[in-house]
Amino acid sequence: MEGIIISDLERFSKSRSWFRTLPLQGRKFLVFPWKGQQPYNPFTPNVEDSEGLHWWVWEADYIDEIPIHGIGKDIIMRRPVIFNCFLRGIDGEPDHPHLRGLDVIRTNNPGFEVSNYTKHAKKEHKRQIKEAVKTVVNIYYAMMVGAPEWLKEEEVPESHSESHLESHSEVPHWTRPKVRRTKSDFSLESPKIRNKKFSART
């Protein structure tokens, strides 16, 4: 399972130019098990496995939209991971620091400076993935004990309703959730859709 966790987190780390959207101090994300790989984005899914159990990553701000319920959701909420602008590591060619986002990170974080940006970016990427893997392994074992139903890969009939999911005989409903789960994805939507969603929340 740890191999799948590492693979899914590395995949997520390469899915965006995080130097543009994440702050230096980091932002909370939630990781949860779901059927099939998490698509890269709404336009380029790049999903090679749509059946096996994988680990999806959503920003913690969207906790209400995570398709996990009951004890499973509580386990996830209590174990967030932190990712910052160095999540992707080296972004671009080593000989072209502008393509790796250094200027963007400096602009977004006045006063930030490192002697070796390439070394720092690689080190930060490895550290964040390593810490996230530890957290997800803890989530996995906590779910094995408290919510094992979310670690099964069987297809569940569409007839299972929200009320059934909230019952003590909680069963996963494997309908694939929407792809967008980061603020950068939210910015890709049209203003009309964003305004409609904002109005619905307020």
C-alpha positions as CSV (number, residue, x, y, z in Angstrom):
1,M,0.0,0.0,0.0
2,E,2.8,2.4,0.8
3,G,4.0,2.2,-2.9
4,I,0.6,3.2,-4.1
5,I,0.5,6.1,-1.6
6,I,3.9,7.4,-2.7
7,S,2.9,7.1,-6.4
8,D,-0.3,8.9,-5.9
9,L,1.3,11.8,-3.9
10,E,4.1,12.1,-6.5
11,R,1.5,12.2,-9.2
12,F,-0.5,14.9,-7.4
13,S,2.7,16.9,-6.8
14,K,3.3,17.1,-10.6
15,S,-0.3,18.0,-11.5
16,R,0.1,21.8,-11.0
17,S,2.7,24.5,-11.0
18,W,2.3,24.8,-7.3
19,F,4.8,27.7,-7.1
20,R,2.1,29.9,-8.5
21,T,-0.8,28.9,-6.2
22,L,0.6,27.8,-2.8
23,P,2.2,30.1,-0.2
24,L,5.6,29.5,1.4
25,Q,4.0,28.8,4.8
26,G,1.9,26.0,3.2
27,R,-1.7,25.2,3.0
28,K,-3.7,22.3,4.5
29,F,-4.8,19.4,2.3
30,L,-6.7,16.2,3.1
31,V,-5.9,12.8,1.6
32,F,-8.5,10.1,1.3
33,P,-8.9,6.7,-0.4
34,W,-11.0,6.4,-3.5
35,K,-11.5,4.1,-6.4
36,G,-9.3,4.9,-9.4
37,Q,-6.5,7.5,-9.8
38,Q,-7.3,11.1,-9.2
39,P,-7.5,13.0,-12.6
40,Y,-4.8,15.6,-13.1
41,N,-7.3,18.3,-13.9
42,P,-10.7,18.8,-15.7
43,F,-9.0,18.9,-19.1
44,T,-6.3,16.3,-18.8
45,P,-7.4,13.4,-16.6
46,N,-4.4,11.1,-17.5
47,V,-6.0,8.2,-15.5
48,E,-4.4,4.9,-16.2
49,D,-6.1,3.0,-13.4
50,S,-9.9,3.6,-12.9
51,E,-10.5,0.5,-10.7
52,G,-7.9,0.1,-8.0
53,L,-7.9,1.9,-4.7
54,H,-5.9,5.1,-4.8
55,W,-5.3,8.2,-2.6
56,W,-6.9,11.5,-3.6
57,V,-5.8,15.0,-2.4
58,W,-8.2,17.9,-1.8
59,E,-7.7,21.2,-0.2
60,A,-9.0,21.3,3.4
61,D,-11.2,24.2,2.5
62,Y,-13.4,21.8,0.6
63,I,-13.9,19.3,3.4
64,D,-17.7,19.3,3.0
65,E,-17.4,18.0,-0.5
66,I,-15.2,15.0,0.3
67,P,-17.2,11.9,-0.5
68,I,-16.3,10.1,2.7
69,H,-18.7,9.9,5.6
70,G,-18.9,9.0,9.3
71,I,-15.9,7.7,11.1
72,G,-13.8,7.7,7.9
73,K,-14.3,11.4,7.4
74,D,-13.4,12.1,11.0
75,I,-10.1,10.1,10.6
76,I,-9.2,12.2,7.5
77,M,-10.1,15.5,9.1
78,R,-7.9,14.9,12.0
79,R,-4.8,14.1,9.8
80,P,-4.3,17.0,7.3
81,V,-1.0,17.4,5.4
82,I,0.7,20.6,4.6
83,F,2.0,21.4,1.1
84,N,3.7,24.7,0.0
85,C,5.0,26.3,-3.2
86,F,7.9,23.8,-3.4
87,L,5.6,20.7,-3.6
88,R,6.5,20.1,-7.2
89,G,10.2,20.4,-6.6
90,I,12.1,21.5,-9.7
91,D,9.6,23.0,-12.2
92,G,11.3,23.4,-15.6
93,E,14.9,23.2,-16.8
94,P,17.7,23.6,-14.3
95,D,19.4,26.2,-16.5
96,H,16.3,28.4,-16.6
97,P,15.4,29.5,-13.0
98,H,12.6,31.7,-14.2
99,L,10.8,28.6,-15.5
100,R,11.1,27.0,-12.1
101,G,9.1,29.8,-10.4
102,L,11.8,31.5,-8.4
103,D,10.6,35.0,-9.4
104,V,7.0,34.1,-8.6
105,I,7.9,32.7,-5.2
106,R,10.0,35.8,-4.4
107,T,7.2,38.1,-5.5
108,N,4.6,36.1,-3.4
109,N,6.9,35.9,-0.4
110,P,8.9,39.1,0.0
111,G,12.2,38.6,1.8
112,F,12.5,34.9,0.9
113,E,15.9,34.0,-0.3
114,V,18.0,30.8,-0.4
115,S,21.6,30.3,-1.5
116,N,20.8,27.3,-3.8
117,Y,17.3,27.4,-5.1
118,T,17.5,24.1,-7.0
119,K,18.8,22.2,-3.9
120,H,16.2,23.8,-1.7
121,A,13.4,23.0,-4.0
122,K,14.4,19.3,-4.3
123,K,14.9,19.0,-0.5
124,E,11.5,20.6,0.2
125,H,9.7,18.4,-2.3
126,K,11.2,15.2,-0.7
127,R,10.4,16.4,2.8
128,Q,6.8,17.2,2.0
129,I,6.2,13.9,0.2
130,K,7.9,12.0,3.1
131,E,5.8,13.7,5.7
132,A,2.6,13.2,3.7
133,V,3.3,9.5,3.2
134,K,3.6,9.1,7.0
135,T,0.3,10.8,7.5
136,V,-1.5,8.8,4.9
137,V,-0.1,5.5,6.3
138,N,-1.6,6.6,9.6
139,I,-4.9,7.3,7.9
140,Y,-4.8,3.8,6.3
141,Y,-4.2,2.0,9.6
142,A,-6.7,4.1,11.4
143,M,-9.3,3.3,8.7
144,M,-8.4,-0.4,8.9
145,V,-9.5,-0.3,12.5
146,G,-12.3,2.2,12.5
147,A,-13.7,2.4,9.0
148,P,-12.4,-0.5,6.9
149,E,-15.4,-0.2,4.4
150,W,-13.6,2.8,2.8
151,L,-10.6,0.6,1.9
152,K,-12.6,-1.9,-0.2
153,E,-12.5,-1.8,-4.0
154,E,-15.8,-3.4,-4.8
155,E,-18.3,-1.5,-6.9
156,V,-21.3,-0.3,-4.8
157,P,-24.7,-0.1,-6.5
158,E,-26.0,3.4,-7.2
159,S,-29.0,2.6,-5.0
160,H,-27.0,3.3,-1.9
161,S,-28.3,6.7,-0.7
162,E,-26.7,9.5,1.5
163,S,-28.9,8.4,4.4
164,H,-27.7,4.8,4.1
165,L,-24.1,6.0,4.1
166,E,-24.7,7.8,7.3
167,S,-26.0,4.7,9.0
168,H,-24.0,2.3,11.1
169,S,-23.7,-0.1,8.2
170,E,-21.8,2.6,6.3
171,V,-20.8,1.5,2.7
172,P,-18.7,3.4,0.2
173,H,-20.5,4.9,-2.7
174,W,-18.0,4.8,-5.5
175,T,-19.4,7.5,-7.8
176,R,-16.4,9.5,-8.9
177,P,-16.3,12.9,-7.3
178,K,-15.6,16.1,-9.3
179,V,-12.0,16.6,-10.4
180,R,-11.6,20.2,-9.1
181,R,-10.4,20.3,-5.5
182,T,-7.9,23.1,-5.3
183,K,-8.2,26.9,-5.5
184,S,-6.3,26.8,-8.7
185,D,-9.0,24.6,-10.3
186,F,-11.6,26.9,-8.9
187,S,-10.1,29.8,-10.8
188,L,-10.5,27.9,-14.1
189,E,-14.2,28.0,-13.8
190,S,-16.2,30.7,-15.5
191,P,-17.2,33.7,-13.3
192,K,-20.9,32.8,-13.8
193,I,-20.3,29.3,-12.2
194,R,-18.1,30.7,-9.4
195,N,-20.7,33.4,-8.5
196,K,-23.4,30.8,-8.4
197,K,-21.5,28.5,-6.1
198,F,-20.5,31.4,-3.9
199,S,-24.1,32.5,-3.6
200,A,-25.2,29.0,-2.7
201,R,-22.6,28.9,0.2
202,T,-23.5,32.3,1.7
